[in-house]
Every structure is written in C-alpha cells, then in structure tokens.
C-alpha cells in the first residue's frame, strides 16, 4: 500500500531535493504540500513548490498557502544560503502562476486531509513549524490522527547555524517548535542539524548526481549553484560540523518517512525548546535525565544507511 504523506515546506533548495525524492518514490502518495514562511517569503515558497511540481510533471498535487510569519517576533530568512527567492535566484519565465494554489488555507487543508485518512498520513515538516502549531491549536485532535511526524530541525549539541545555539527552522519560530514538540503525541522523528552535518554526501557524489542527463537534474543543477558556492564560504564552514561534503538537510527527514530501512539507530528521549534564554532561544533541549517527566519521547536520528540514501537521492533526479 502506498505511503500517504503531507509535506510542509519553506521551499528552498533542500526542500526541493526532499520533495523530488518523495515524488520519485513509486510507493509514496503526496496528498498535499503546505507552504510556510522560512527560507524566503511565503509567496516565493508557493511559487517554488509549483516550480518543483512542474519539473516533476506532478502539478495535480494540491499546494496550500500557510502562515506568512512566525507566531511571535520577526521573520528570519535564509536568502544568504538559498538565494533571495529560495531557489538560487535563477528565475523561470514559464513558472506556474500562483492561481494554482488552493483557495483552502494550509492549516484547514492539513486538518481535513488527516481527518479523511485517520492514522494513515505521515507529516514531513522541513520548515519552521508555524503551520503545525496553528493546526494543533485549531484542532487539538489533529496530531492524534497522524501516523507519524518527521521533522528536519532542532539541534542536539547546541550547535547553532542561525543563532549561537539554534538551528534555522526552530530559530525562525521557536514558539511553534515548542508547541509541536510538546503537543504532538504521535511518533515524532527528528533529523537534527548536527545529525545532517555528520551524514554529508561527498562532493564527487553530488557531481555525479547532477550530471544525470534528465530535465530534473538540469533543473537541480541550476537552482543549486548558489548554495554550492555558499557551502564553501567562511560563514558556512563555521556552522558545519563533521567532514566536508554536502548535506541535503531536509532529505534526511524525507528518507526516514518514505523508507523504513533508512534509519538504523536513534536516541529515544523527551525533547522541548528553550523559549526564554538570552542566547539559547529556539534551542532544542534533550531531557536524558527525565527531569521533565514527559511520557512522550521523540526519536532522534542517529545512524542511517547512507547507501540507501544515495539511491534515493539518485532516483530523485532520474
């Protein structure tokens, strides 16, 4: 039976890579893609998502417009890394128009889809968690209807890539991350920043990946140029942990959702998010001591099958 997915994105380059991985998997059915502020403006996220779907010949998948800013505070963006438009600043005059976005809002769409398929839908969140936080506030039963939640976000060793101690998706809406980590009782799998850094793909793999003679590979090569340059900048080198190479951050969460054999080992631990620290606002905290007395524990990805990952990545651009 096909795996049913809902995907929540702030469509930058690695969201595009994750989406293309799912779209290329024959036993995966994407029921909807919800858009949220993050790497770029909400309008750009909607446009970028439609561009990815068009490249993959899958414009029949509904795209929903979600929150344009965080629950509190000021929006952050990742234009430095993904380009101001989120996809490397290589405009496409033939991109689908925003009239293709659903009239129904993202949060209403999420709740409706989960209600229509109770216990069957896995939600993959590769963006700030604003839409998910709003969904559980509007319908507290929403998380119980999900099969599982897969998140790319948070950090396990206080290695920040946006603030000193916080990863971008959590730093962009710490309050939403707090709500989700505390109010979603379904199984929650987290691909943290440090985990993605320690499981990079070698650059020579990246070159072979982009050299495939397909329209998808040519599209990815165009939108990825800007980020590939930035990956070698002094700023990115400071953020990175582990060896040199490229980390398609969002794709790890997607791989876990679509392939049960991908994750070999994870830490099972209660998690939350720091909301008041001067330097640690948005940092994910791991309660190995059990002081929070939370029954619900998250699965933090630890060891994965990288050969399996390479296959999924290659297939994404075939």
Helices and strands as residue ranges (DSSP letters): E 3-9, H 13-23, E 28-35, H 42-55, E 63-65, H 79-82, G 98-100, H 106-116, E 121-125, H 130-138, H 142-145, E 146-152, H 168-171, H 174-183, E 187-191, H 193-198, H 203-210, H 215-231, H 234-239, H 249-258, E 263-273, E 284-287, E 298-304, H 306-316
